[in-house]
């Protein structure tokens, strides 16, 4: 924990040295307390997450920190807006990706972080576009992520949502997460208690109403969405077949329907070969 907090301080100092006011970074990026809560929630996942999806990276602080909490890759999606929108009278004439690339080069393995420049699920509200239009080049040309773009990187164990903070944007991002081939074990959301808290939680509430089976709680400014556990008990003998292919097909349908949460121990996730377990022992 101390090492990752130290890394955050180094990232913030690097960006301050490049001209971004510290108060802006502390307001927009994840704080030490946010990071503590993120680490706590991710550490509850066993084994350690392999892949994380991030929606909204800004200048890359959270991207680099999250990449240290997974064993394989982090994929981040961000529209690459102008940094000047957040700086009042200061003009740096740079896009967020300019700082992102420099941070990744200096503090991370570039092969572990993949950035896709687009909106994740929808174009934000007009007031958002108008706010950024003054400084961001060709904002009208920024696309929504192609449906198939993430397939080569799936599955994701964790998704961190820190993009469009308006309620309809939050809902849209969460709903699109549900279209992934595999439902992540954990969904984390930033800014559930600060000035954006009301909007963010409104979007979460709508999502929970429309997508049943999720539990939501707050870990300070980090929102947490997890699947409610379902216990599905099936006796393999009741499947009325001794053909592995038919058994596997039946299990595959159960896993898909219940988003992978079953009482079966899956030995081979590709072929869905299972071991029947009784009283904790393989049969």
ABEGO torsion letter per residue (X at the ends): XAAAAAAAAAAAAAAAAAGBBAAAAAAABBBAAAAAAAAAAAAABOBBBABBBBBEAEAGAAAAAAAAABABBBBBBBAGBBAAAAAEABBAGBBAAAAAAAAAAAABBAAABBBBBBBAABBBBAAAAAAAAAABBGAAABBBBBAAAAAAAOBBABBBBABBABAAAAAAAAAAAAABABBBABBBBBGAABAAAAAAAAAAAAAAAABBGBBBBBBEABBBBBBBBBBBBBBAAAAGBABAAAAAAAAAAAAAAAGGBBABBBABAAAGBBBBBBGGBBX
